[in-house]
């Protein structure tokens, strides 16, 4: 047991050290950070946060990130749960081909489609459109979500579905009233993972959201770094502002998240 606790302690230290260093340096001046990033601040610089919020335009970019992330989560969970249910219950003839296609698409890098997508979006006038970027995120993250949710549907006994149909329920009622409540931990798990991916995504956001009033918080954070000089105290404060909502959300939902990941470890 002692060895186990020592290993867990080391793992916890490795995981928490970057966050602790981020918090420490967000309260220091740029000069103090350059001299010794591991030292405690001589004077706590709370103004780093106010300057970071103003310079990164977080009042607007945070709202854009929330809208983009929430829209992506809703679309992925809505379409992904329906597709996963169909594949899990083998309600289409070529379900094996569809499953193989979804598995193959998870390995395709987005760089292959970035330029064709950009030209198509430019022709359609969808550049700087948050909802259009959410559609791109949905297409990218849906294969992973479908394959994960499929394992949850496989874990639900078919007898429940058959009993509901015998009692007179329609297939839509079986899906919404019986199946979805049973796999709700899986949907929450997918929502957290997709939300984390969408919140931190940079390449697609910086390509399709170019105007200042449509950029995300991560893109605006990147723009804080100057070409010749950077205020590292302000940058650290901005990074903490971006990371904090995700950390708080995961802390409150970690038990459901772990239960959901464990519930999805069913072979099918």
C-alpha positions in Angstrom: 0.0 0.0 0.0 2.8 2.4 0.8 4.3 1.9 -2.7 0.9 2.6 -4.2 0.4 5.8 -2.3 3.9 6.9 -3.2 3.2 6.3 -6.9 -0.1 8.1 -6.7 1.5 11.0 -5.0 4.2 11.3 -7.7 1.5 11.1 -10.4 -0.5 13.8 -8.6 2.5 16.0 -8.3 3.3 15.6 -12.0 -0.3 16.4 -13.0 -0.7 19.4 -10.7 2.7 21.0 -10.9 2.0 22.8 -14.3 -1.2 24.2 -12.9 0.5 25.4 -9.7 3.3 27.0 -11.8 0.7 28.7 -13.9 -1.1 30.2 -10.9 2.2 31.2 -9.3 3.5 33.0 -12.4 0.2 34.7 -13.1 0.7 36.8 -10.0 4.2 37.9 -10.9 5.7 40.6 -13.1 7.4 39.6 -16.4 10.8 40.4 -15.0 10.3 38.1 -12.0 9.2 35.3 -14.2 12.2 35.6 -16.4 14.6 35.7 -13.4 13.1 32.7 -11.6 9.8 31.1 -12.7 9.8 28.9 -9.5 10.0 31.8 -7.0 7.1 33.3 -5.1 6.0 36.8 -6.1 7.4 39.7 -4.2 4.3 41.7 -4.9 1.1 40.1 -6.1 0.2 41.5 -9.5 -3.6 41.3 -9.6 -3.5 43.7 -12.5 -2.3 40.9 -14.7 -5.8 39.5 -14.9 -7.5 42.8 -15.6 -5.0 43.6 -18.4 -5.3 40.1 -19.8 -9.1 40.4 -19.8 -9.0 43.7 -21.7 -6.1 43.0 -24.1 -7.5 39.6 -25.1 -11.0 41.0 -25.4 -12.3 38.1 -23.3 -15.7 39.8 -22.8 -16.4 39.0 -26.4 -14.1 36.0 -27.2 -15.3 34.1 -24.1 -18.9 34.4 -25.3 -17.8 33.2 -28.7 -16.1 30.2 -27.2 -19.1 29.3 -25.1 -21.4 29.6 -28.1 -19.2 27.5 -30.2 -18.6 24.8 -27.6 -22.2 24.6 -26.6 -23.5 24.4 -30.2 -20.9 21.6 -30.9 -21.9 19.6 -27.8 -25.6 19.8 -28.6 -25.1 18.8 -32.2 -22.6 16.0 -31.5 -24.7 14.5 -28.7 -28.0 14.7 -30.6 -26.8 13.2 -33.8 -24.2 10.9 -32.3 -26.6 9.3 -29.8 -29.1 8.5 -32.6 -26.5 7.1 -34.9 -24.9 5.1 -32.1 -28.3 3.5 -31.2 -28.9 2.5 -34.8 -25.4 0.9 -35.1 -25.7 -0.8 -31.7 -29.0 -2.4 -32.6 -27.9 -3.2 -36.2 -31.0 -1.6 -37.6 -29.3 -1.1 -41.0 -28.0 -3.8 -43.3 -24.5 -2.4 -43.9 -23.9 -1.5 -40.3 -20.4 -3.1 -40.4 -19.4 -1.0 -43.4 -20.6 2.2 -41.6 -18.8 1.2 -38.4 -15.6 0.6 -40.4 -16.0 4.0 -42.1 -16.4 5.8 -38.8 -13.3 4.1 -37.4 -11.3 5.0 -40.5 -12.4 8.7 -40.3 -11.0 9.0 -36.7 -7.5 8.6 -38.1 -7.8 11.2 -40.9 -6.0 14.5 -40.1 -8.0 17.7 -40.5 -5.2 19.2 -42.5 -6.3 17.1 -45.5 -9.6 18.9 -45.6 -8.7 22.3 -44.3 -8.0 24.1 -47.6 -11.0 22.6 -49.5 -13.2 23.5 -46.6 -11.9 27.0 -46.5 -12.5 27.7 -50.2 -16.0 26.2 -49.9 -16.8 28.3 -46.8 -15.5 31.4 -48.5 -17.6 30.8 -51.6 -20.7 30.3 -49.4 -19.9 33.4 -47.3 -19.5 31.3 -44.1 -16.1 32.7 -42.9 -16.4 34.2 -39.4 -19.6 32.3 -38.8 -19.6 30.5 -35.5 -22.4 28.1 -36.3 -20.6 27.0 -39.5 -17.4 26.2 -37.5 -19.6 24.2 -35.1 -20.7 22.1 -38.1 -17.0 21.4 -38.9 -16.3 20.4 -35.3 -19.4 18.2 -35.3 -18.2 16.4 -38.4 -14.7 15.9 -36.9 -15.8 14.8 -33.5 -18.9 12.7 -34.4 -17.1 9.5 -35.3 -15.4 9.3 -31.9 -18.7 10.2 -30.1 -20.7 7.6 -32.1 -18.2 4.8 -31.5 -18.0 5.6 -27.8 -21.8 5.9 -27.3 -22.3 2.7 -29.2 -20.6 0.8 -26.4 -23.2 2.2 -23.9 -26.1 1.2 -26.1 -24.6 -2.3 -26.4 -24.6 -2.6 -22.6 -28.4 -2.0 -22.4 -30.2 -5.3 -22.5 -32.4 -5.8 -25.6 -35.1 -7.2 -23.3 -35.9 -3.6 -22.2 -36.4 -2.4 -25.7 -38.5 -5.5 -26.6 -40.7 -5.0 -23.5 -41.3 -1.4 -24.3 -42.3 -2.3 -27.9 -44.7 -5.0 -26.6 -46.3 -2.4 -24.3 -47.1 -0.3 -27.3 -44.2 2.2 -27.4 -43.0 3.4 -30.8 -39.4 3.2 -31.8 -38.9 6.9 -31.1 -40.4 6.5 -27.6 -38.1 3.6 -26.9 -35.1 5.7 -28.0 -36.1 8.8 -26.1 -37.8 7.4 -23.0 -35.9 4.1 -22.4 -32.5 4.2 -24.1 -31.4 7.8 -23.6 -31.9 7.8 -19.8 -30.0 4.5 -19.6 -27.0 5.9 -21.5 -27.1 9.4 -19.9 -23.7 8.8 -18.2 -22.2 8.1 -21.6 -23.7 11.2 -23.1 -22.3 13.3 -20.2 -18.9 11.8 -20.8 -19.0 12.6 -24.5 -20.2 16.1 -23.8 -17.3 16.7 -21.5 -14.7 15.3 -23.9 -16.2 17.2 -26.9 -16.5 20.3 -24.9 -12.8 20.1 -23.9 -11.8 19.6 -27.5 -13.9 22.4 -28.8 -12.9 24.9 -26.1 -9.1 24.3 -26.8 -9.2 23.9 -30.6 -7.0 26.4 -32.4 -6.2 25.4 -36.0 -9.8 25.5 -37.3 -10.8 28.4 -35.2 -8.0 30.6 -36.4 -8.6 29.6 -40.0 -12.3 30.2 -40.2 -12.8 32.9 -37.5 -10.6 35.8 -38.5 -12.5 38.9 -37.4 -12.0 40.2 -33.8 -15.7 39.9 -33.0 -15.8 36.2 -33.9 -12.5 34.9 -32.6 -12.4 32.4 -29.7 -10.7 32.9 -26.4 -7.9 30.5 -27.3 -7.1 32.4 -30.5 -7.1 35.8 -28.7 -4.8 34.3 -26.1 -2.3 33.3 -28.8 -2.4 36.9 -30.1 -1.2 38.2 -26.8 2.3 37.0 -27.5 4.3 39.7 -29.3 6.8 39.2 -32.0 9.7 40.8 -30.2 8.6 41.0 -26.6 5.9 39.5 -24.4 4.4 40.3 -21.0 4.6 36.8 -19.5 2.7 37.8 -16.4 -0.2 38.9 -18.5 0.0 35.8 -20.7 0.1 33.5 -17.7 -3.0 35.3 -16.2 -4.8 34.9 -19.6 -4.0 31.2 -19.7 -5.3 30.7 -16.2 -8.5 32.5 -17.1 -9.0 30.1 -20.1 -8.1 27.0 -18.1 -10.1 27.7 -15.0 -13.7 27.1 -16.3 -12.7 23.7 -17.7 -10.9 22.7 -14.4 -13.9 23.8 -12.3 -16.4 21.9 -14.5 -14.3 18.7 -14.4 -13.9 18.9 -10.6 -17.7 19.1 -10.2 -18.5 16.4 -12.7 -15.4 14.1 -12.2 -17.4 11.4 -10.5 -20.0 11.2 -13.3 -17.2 11.4 -15.8 -15.3 8.4 -14.3 -18.5 6.4 -14.0 -19.3 7.1 -17.6 -15.9 6.1 -18.8 -16.1 2.9 -16.8 -19.6 2.2 -18.1 -18.5 2.5 -21.7 -15.8 -0.1 -21.4 -18.0 -2.8 -22.9 -16.8 -4.8 -25.9 -19.1 -4.9 -28.9 
